[in-house]
Amino acid sequence: MVFGFFRKGGGEEEAVSRYADVVVVSLRKSAYYADSRDALLKTVGAAIEDSPSGKVVIEMSGVKQFTSGPLGALVVSARKAAEKGGRLVLAASVSGFVGKVLSTATETAANPSYPNVRAALSALSTEAASAFDKAQ
């Protein structure tokens, strides 16, 4: 089952979709600065709650700049997902740097970065990957 909707986040919208038990948050802005932190924290937190498994993919293919404020929101969100028994992973992260910092800050290698959404979904859930393929 696939759900799609939009949430406000820092002046532009993030696309949020659900594939089986995994929620994908697609970041739509090219730059995320300190003023995006609270909105991103709210959007990703809601995605974690919406995911039955607590598994969330953050798709970042269009992001060119990502500062420490939004990065902090992802660190907090990764911990929240882990508390729910899930995971927060990145797809097409900014030069891989955000993924490296996220893994270091959460003291776990359980937050890797994948080259695209399909690869991330495949690593998290075969049902989610199948639902993604059907939606394409």
C-alpha positions in Angstrom: 0.0 0.0 0.0 1.4 3.4 -0.9 0.4 6.7 0.7 1.6 10.1 -0.5 1.1 13.5 1.0 3.0 16.7 1.6 4.1 18.3 4.8 5.3 21.9 5.2 9.0 22.2 6.1 10.9 25.4 6.2 9.0 27.3 3.5 8.8 24.5 1.0 7.3 21.1 1.1 8.8 17.6 1.8 7.1 14.8 -0.1 6.2 11.9 2.3 5.3 8.5 0.9 4.7 5.1 2.6 5.6 1.8 1.0 4.4 -1.1 3.1 6.0 -0.5 6.6 8.6 2.1 5.5 8.0 5.8 5.1 10.1 7.9 2.7 10.6 11.6 3.3 11.9 13.3 0.1 13.6 16.6 0.9 12.6 19.0 -1.8 14.8 22.1 -1.1 18.3 22.4 -2.4 19.6 23.9 0.9 18.7 23.2 4.5 19.9 25.8 7.0 19.4 26.3 10.7 15.8 27.7 10.2 14.8 24.3 8.7 15.7 22.3 11.9 12.3 22.4 13.7 10.2 21.8 10.6 12.5 18.9 9.6 12.4 17.4 13.1 8.6 17.6 13.1 8.2 16.1 9.6 10.7 13.2 10.2 9.2 12.6 13.7 5.8 12.3 12.2 7.2 9.9 9.6 8.6 7.7 12.3 5.3 7.6 14.1 3.5 6.9 10.8 5.7 3.9 10.0 4.5 0.7 11.7 8.1 -0.5 11.9 9.7 2.8 12.7 11.7 2.6 9.5 12.3 5.8 7.5 14.2 6.7 4.4 15.4 10.3 4.0 15.8 10.9 0.2 18.3 13.8 -0.4 19.1 13.6 -4.1 18.3 17.3 -4.7 20.0 18.7 -1.6 23.2 20.6 -2.2 23.7 22.2 1.3 22.9 20.8 4.7 24.0 22.6 7.8 24.4 21.5 11.4 20.9 22.5 12.5 19.0 20.1 10.2 21.7 17.5 10.7 21.0 17.7 14.5 17.3 17.0 13.6 18.3 13.9 11.8 20.4 12.7 14.7 17.5 13.2 17.1 15.2 11.4 14.7 17.6 8.5 14.2 17.6 8.0 18.0 13.8 8.2 18.1 13.5 5.6 15.3 15.9 3.3 17.2 13.9 3.7 20.3 10.8 2.5 18.4 12.9 -0.5 17.1 13.3 1.0 13.6 16.0 2.7 11.6 16.5 6.0 9.8 18.6 5.7 6.6 19.6 8.1 3.9 19.2 7.8 0.2 21.5 9.9 -2.1 22.9 11.9 0.9 24.9 15.0 0.5 28.3 13.7 -0.6 27.9 10.9 1.9 29.0 13.4 4.6 25.7 13.6 6.3 25.5 9.8 6.5 29.0 9.6 8.1 28.1 12.3 10.6 24.7 10.6 11.4 26.4 7.2 12.0 29.1 8.8 14.2 26.6 11.0 16.2 24.3 8.1 16.9 27.2 5.8 17.7 26.0 3.1 15.4 26.7 1.9 11.9 22.9 1.2 11.6 22.3 4.5 9.8 24.0 4.0 6.4 23.5 5.9 3.2 22.2 4.3 0.0 22.6 5.5 -3.6 18.8 5.8 -4.1 15.4 5.1 -2.5 15.0 1.7 -4.1 18.3 0.5 -2.6 17.4 1.9 0.8 13.9 0.2 0.7 15.4 -3.1 -0.4 17.8 -3.0 2.6 15.0 -2.3 5.1 12.0 -4.3 3.8 11.3 -6.6 0.9 7.7 -5.7 1.1 8.5 -2.0 0.9 10.8 -2.5 -2.1 8.1 -4.5 -3.8 5.5 -1.8 -3.2 7.9 0.8 -4.5 8.4 -1.2 -7.7 4.7 -1.5 -8.2 4.2 2.2 -7.7 6.8 3.1 -10.4 
